[in-house]
């Protein structure tokens, strides 16, 4: 079961306290300002960045595990997974 299935979507947002360098703070606030974003948009920006980073880390972990695998074997795994999703 994926972690997202365990989280109640109606739950209150988690509150984080983050510490970043002054350079990152200034750069991000400048960027958000040029995009017309407001104060509350910082949370959305951080959440999106975290989601992308988690996705990237997951992809890299899978790539590492599959490194050196036979292309035909990988394609068979992909085909089996697609078949299982398309025909449950």
Order of alpha helices (4+ residues) and beta strands (2+ residues): alpha-alpha-alpha-alpha
